[in-house]
Amino acid sequence: MLHLLSQYLAKLHATHDEDAVDRINYMYTNILLLSFSILLTGKHYIGKPLQCWVPAQFKGGWEVYIENHCFIENTYFVRMDEDLPNDGAERERRELAYYQWIPFILAMQAAFCYAPRLIWKVLNNRSGINLTAFIPTALVTKKDGDKKVLKSDEMDYSPLVNRLEEHVTLAAAKRVRFGVYVTILYIFVKFLWLVNVVVQFLILNIFLGPQYTFWGIGIVNDLLHNRDWSTSGHFPRVTMCDVTVREMGNLHNWTVQCVLMVNMFAEKIFLFLWFWFCFVAIVTSINFLYWLFVSLSSSQSRSFIRKYLDFNDRKNISDQQIDDFTNQMLRKDGITVLRLISDNCGDLAVAEIVVKLWDAYEDTPRFTEVSEESDAGYLEDFQEDCGMPEE
């Protein structure tokens, strides 16, 4: 397991077809979860996660047997000022059933965190817009620095512009998803990141128990009031374990006291993760609302394009001209791609791309014609499929 987790962790890297919040969700969160999983896997299966104080007659292999038994079969927590419960059901109710599974739970959480990213990669490949091919071209600008590129004028964005122009032209000619497929998909993936954060909290709640719903806040409150694990029972270090031993055909029941050392690490890890997921939930919610707003708002698209046209001294352009440019040539997907390039590569790259696309739009009237033909053609197809009479 350690080898597999290490290999997967080494392959995690940004591909620059997303924004910073996406990377927080699938890359940085994965790195944290898998690093903690590797750490606790080593503690579980290489070190000694649990040690028990056993009666003197249990020597050698018996001590190892009891410790292994208690680690596998769960232990239960009883405060030092309490008597041991005689009721077996009460002891079972107090059992700590999570510590053996911590490395696997963390690995499962990492898999959930990567799932929306996988959906984005698979479905985006069907759009015809290969963002992983577009953005590396523009990344050269960011690596060289804006001033150097402006001074040397060595950047050639023609391949990138040609790819974008080819895509929007084909999308218009073939009526491919109205040029909004990538935008809808990207917003859907943003929504999946939100769902994932909720799932992460549910996993923690199921895993740690219903009393841990606001566990992070509870731990901080305990620390502020000088209550440690021995009072609160949160990730206790000292627990009890019942062992049944068969000797000479007779069954003997023993209760031993154990030190659960792995809980010292688990408490700090889950406390950090709880607040980390709170942070991720906040930034992901804000990011989702932001993308939803800028994707639906025509005025935001207009302002976005105007900013880069003004950057290139194209200031005498009316709002209507920009609206025609965004609606007929770029469409929603083009704006989304440009926003992602801006997030990954900076404003200079987008400014150069926008002005070249604008020049191509001005020089070639086919976008208006194709757009009108495609919309009319789609309406005819829709009417035919639905059995509606043509006007």
Buried (B, 14 or more C-beta within 10 A) or exposed (E): EEEEBEEBBEEBEEBBBBBEBBBBBBBBBBEBBBBBBBBBBEBBEEEEBBBBEBEEEBEEEBBEBBBEBBBEEBBBBBEEEEEEBEEEEEBEEBBBEBBBEBBBBBBBBBEBBBBBBEBBBEBBEEBBBEBEEBBBBBBBBBEEEBEEBEEEEEBEBEEBBEBBBEBBBEBBBEBBBBBBBBBBBBBEBBBBBBEBBEBBBEBBBEBBEEEBEEBBEBBBEBEEEEBEBBBBBBBBBBBBBBBEBEEEEEEEEBEBBBBBBBBBBBBEBBBEBBBBBEEBBEBBBEBBEBBEEBBEEEEBBBEBBBBBBEBBEBEEBEEEBBBBBBBBBBBBBBBBBBBBBBBBBBBBBBBBBBBBBBEBBEEEEBBBEBBEBBEEEEEEEEEEEEEEEEE
